Amino acid sequence: MGFQKQYPHEDSGVPIGGLQEFSTDVSVLPPDYLSTSSAQTLLQSAFPELYDYYGLIADRTPADLWVENSGGVPGSDSLQAVAFGDGLWVAVGNNGTVWTASDPTGTWTENTSVPSSETLYDVLYDETDGWLIVGNNGTVWTASDPTGTWTENTNLPARAAQLRSVVKFGTYYVAAAGNVASNKYVWYATDPSGTWTEQLAYGAGASSTVLSVATDGETLVLAGQSGQVYYTTDPTSGWFLNSNVPSTSITTLSMTVTPDGWIAAGSGFAMKASAPDGAWSFISGLTGPYVDAFYDDSSGLAIISGASGALLTSSTPSGPWTQNPSPPTSGLTFNGIARNSDFIVAVGNTGALWTCTRFSYNKSTQFIVTAIPSSGAIQYALRAK
């Protein structure tokens, strides 16, 4: 039997400990409710506008408080990317560094089974194939358990490449393979631990390189130096050049897609487009330099991050964009961002690791919901365990 709640203050949330009316018999309570003689109203002054099914909602978005995990990742190697999968966070970076954690706000553990001095630029998790890392000089590593042994893949194209980013597109893994004989290549494979194939993205010519690959599930998009933007629906059959970009002197380092269009960020700019094969235009007021673009579908906010502690958020590609006041504005560069249902994590230079906790409380360990049958209503409160 379902309860139909009526919120007296929907615009601001129901105060913790407030009364909520139900249209059903209050003597029929769900088994996880506790009947008690009094209701405690902890956190009411600190979090008066939080409510979910039991009276609370997530209180933080990427526009809110971020906290540095200053002791979580010892050492000075810069972290280039972070990902979450199967209950674990994995961060990778310079000098072959790989770190893992179940709680990003706690201690991270280094995995030394990657005997590489190369810079590891990106990390990806797939439910079927497990973990994949790509990096400089054609570095490709795979693992089923990121805390265990990582295996180097030697079934790669002969030419060394700077693999800066990788995505899963249908049955293919696609990596941006720049810096290959002054051409623009991608590598693709159906099995990341198997054979990778090299595909020329667009002709020989200028000494430029592709650095970023992204997808909306229907189209793959490549971007990099000299204002390059390429797109395709099939990485095995060729790429199309989009010359409708605002400048040929920009370098794109990262892209993301939102419900309102695409965002690209790089050295001294950010730009947007409604579609990857359409017209790209600069986003007013954003000059960077930026390193990463990310879309948080939970909050509906896009994030552009980079040098000088840049951590900007907006609900639309056009803006307005707002700098988060949490990180310092000097000596910090954010290189990569990832999220799960509980945290958003940003990593950067010299082992920088920052987290945004979605909830002001831990539902599983800190508080429980209590309920009091009283005159046709149930009173909610939080009580510390």
N, C-alpha and C positions, 0 to 999 in steps of 0.2 A: 504494500500500500504506500503510495507516494504522498509526501507532504507538499502542500502548496503554500509557499511563504509569501508574505506581503511585507515589503520593505517600506517602512515609514519614511526613510531618508535615502532614497536610491541615488540621489545625486552626490551625496557625500559619504555613503556607506553607513551601515548600522553600527552604532557604538558597541564595543565589546561589552557583553553583559546586558544588552538591550533586549526587549521583548519582541517576539515574532509570532504572529498569529498563524494557526494551521486550521485547515478546513476539515481535518480528520480528528478522530478521537485521540487525544493526547495520551491516553493510557496505553495506546499501542505504539510503543517506541521502537525504533530500530535497535538491534542487539548491541551496536557499538556505542549507544548513548549511556551516560552515567546519570543516574538520579542522585541528587545530593540535596542537602538541606539548605545550602547557601551557594551563591554564585560569586566567584572571585572575578574581579575586573582588572587583572594584570594587563599592563601595557596600554591601557586606555588612553592615557595622556600622551604616550610616545607614538602610538600608531592608531589614531582615532578613526581613520578612514579606510581600514583594511577589512575586507570581507570576502569570503569565498562561500562554498556551500554551507559551511559551518560558521560563517561570520567573518572570514578573512579572504583577502586576495593577495596576489603577489604585489609587493610594494615597490619593486625596482625595475627599471628599464635601463638600457645602455646610456640614457641621458642622466641617470642618477649616480649615486655614490659608487666609485671604484676604489678598491683597497689594494695596496701593494703587498705581495707575499715576498718580503725581503729576504727571508731565510729559507724559502722553499726550494730554490735551485742554486746550490753553492757553485762557485766558479764564475769566470768572467766571459765564457763563450757566449756570443750573441745567439739568441733563439730566432729562427726565421719563420716557423710555422707551428701550429698546434691543431689537434683534432681530438674528437671524442668518439668512442665506440666501445660497445660491449662492456660498459662499466668502467672504462679507463680513459684517462687523458694521456696523450702522447705529444711531447714537444721536441722539435728537432732544430739543429742549428749548425754553427760553425764547428770545424774540426771533428766532424762525424758524431757530434753529441746527440744523444737520445735520452730523454727523461720521461718517466711515467709516474702517474699518481691516480688514486681513486678519488681523492678530495683535493681539488686544485688549491684550496686555501691552506692545506697542510704541507707535509714534507714530500718532495719529489725524489724519486730514486733513479740514479743514472744506470743505464744499461750499456755495458761496455762490450757487448757482443758484436758491435759494428766497428771493426778495426779499420777505420777510414779517417783520413785527415781532410777529406773533401767537405765542402759546405753542403749541408743537406737543406734544400730549399722548401720542400713541401712534403706533407704526410697526409694519407688518405685511408679511411676505413671503409670496407665493404663487408656486409653481413655474410656473403658467400665466400669471398676469397681472402678475407682478413685484412692485414695491414700492408701498406705500400709506402715506401719512402723514395723520393727522387732527389737528385742533386747535381753538383758540378761534375764535369767530365764523364757524363753518361752514367752516373751512379744510380743504381736501382737495387733496393733491398726489400725483401718481403718477410713477413712473420705471421703466424697464426696467433701467437701470444706475444705482445710487445714487451713483456717483462722477461721473456725467454730468449731463444736464439733467433737472430735475424740472418737470413741467407742472401748472399749477393747473387744477383742474376747476371750471368755472363753471356746470355743469348741475346746480345744487343747489336745494333748496327755498328759497323767498324769505326765510323767517325765519332770522335768524342763530341759531346754536346753539353751545353749548360741547360739542364732540365730545371726550369724555375717553377713550374706549376703542373699539376696533373688533375684530371677530373675523370669521372666515370660517365660514359655516354652510351646508353643502351647496353650492349654487351662489350663495348670497347673501353679500354683505358687509354686516354689520350694525354700526352705530355708535350708541352711547348719546348721544342728542341732548338734553341737559338745558338748562335755563334758557331755555325757549321759551314765552313768554307764560304763565308760571306753570303750564305743563302738562308732562307727561312723554312725550317722543317718542323714537322711534328713526328713524334713516334707514337705508334698505337699497338695494342695487343689485346687479345681476349682473355689471356691468362697472364697476370703480372709477373709470375714466376717463369713463364715460358718465353717464346720468341717475340721480340718486338720488331716492327717494320717501320722503315723510314719513309716519310711522305713529304715531297716538296710542296711547300705551301704556296709559294709564288715566286717564280723565276730567280735567276741569278742577278747580281747587280751590286747595289750599294752595300757597303759594309755595315749592315744593320742586322738586328736580331729580334726574334719574337721572344717575349718574356712571360706572357700570361695567356692562359686558356680558361674559358668559362663556358657554361652552358645553362640554358633554361629548360633542358630536357628535349627540345625540338631542334635547336640550332647550336652548333659549336662556334665559338668566336675566339680568334687569336688577335693579340695586339702586342706591340713592342716599340722599338725605336722608329724614328722618322715618321711618326704619326700613322704607323701601319695598323690597319684593322682588316682582318680576313674573316670569312664565315663560310660554313658548309653545313649540310645535313648528313654528309657521309664522309668521314675522315679518310676513307680508303680511295675516294675517287676524285679528289681535288678540292681546291679552295678558291674562293672568289675575293678579289680585292675591293674594299670599299674606300674610294678616294675622297668621299665626302666628309672629310675631317677638317677641323678649324685650323690646323697647322701641321706641317711636316717636320717640325723641329722639336716635337714633344716625344717623350718616352713613357709609354704606359707600363706600369708594373703590376696592376691588378684590376680586375673587373668583377662586377656582381650584377645580378638582375633583381629588380623589385617588381611589384605589381604595376607600377607606373613607368617602367622602362629600365634601361641599362645605365650603369654608372662605371666610369673608368677613372682611375687615379694614377698619378705618376709624378715625375719630377717637375714641380712648379705649376701644376694644374690639376683640375678634375673636369671631366666632361660627361655629357649625358646624351642619350638617344632613345627614341621610343622603340626602335628596332635596330638590330645590329647592322642591317643592310641599308638603313636610312641615314638621315643627316645627323652628325654629331656636332654638339656645340659646347663651348666652355660653360661651366657653372660659375655664375657671377660671384666674385668675392673670394674664391678658393684658389690660393696660389701655392700651397704646399711648402716644401716637397712632401708628397704623400707616398705611401708604400702599399697600403692595403685598402680594399673596398669590400664591405661585408654587409649582408642583409639579415637582420634578425626578424624572422617571420613571426615570432611570438609577440613581440612588442610592436611590429610594423615599422620599425625604425631602421634606416640605413646608417652605416658607420663608415667614415673615412678616417684612416689613422696614418700616422707617419712621424716625421721629425718634429722636434720641439714639443714633444708630448701631445701632438695632434690627436684628438679623439672627438671628432665631430659627429653629430647625429642630426637626422632630419627624417620627416615622415614622407617626403617626396624628393626626387632627384633635384628639382629646381630650388629647393630650400623653403624657408630659411634654414641654414645650418648653424648649429650651436656648439661651441667648444665646451667639453666637459671640464669643470674646474678642479676635478680630483687630481690628475697627474701634474707633475711639475712641467713647466714650459721650456726647460733647458736640460740638455744632457740625456734626453730620453727619446728613443725612436721606437714606435710600435710597428712590428713587421707582420704580424698575423693575428687573427681573431677566430675563435670558434665558440660554440655554445652547446649546452644540453638543456634539459628542462629546469635545472636548478642554478646553473652558473653561466656567465659569459666570461671568457678568458682571453686576455691579450698578452702576447709575448713580444720581446724586443731585444734591444742591444744590451750587451754585458749581463745576460741572464735575467733581464727584466721580466717580471711576471705579475700581472695585475688581474684582479677578479671583480666581477660585479655579481653579488649574490641576489638572486631574484626574490627571495623571501627574507623578511626580517626575523624569521624564526625557522627552526628546523622541525617540520611537521612530525617527523618520525621519532624524534628524541626529546624535544624540549617541552612541548605542550600537548595537552589533550583537551577535548571539548567536553564540557559538562552540560547537563540539561536538567531543568526543574519543571515537572508538570505543575502548572499553576493557573487556575481560572481560564482554561481554554487556550493557554499559551505555553511556549517553552522558552525558558531564559537561557541564553548562551553565555559562556564565559571561558576564558583560557585559564588553565591551571598548570603551573610548572610541575614537571615530573620529578 
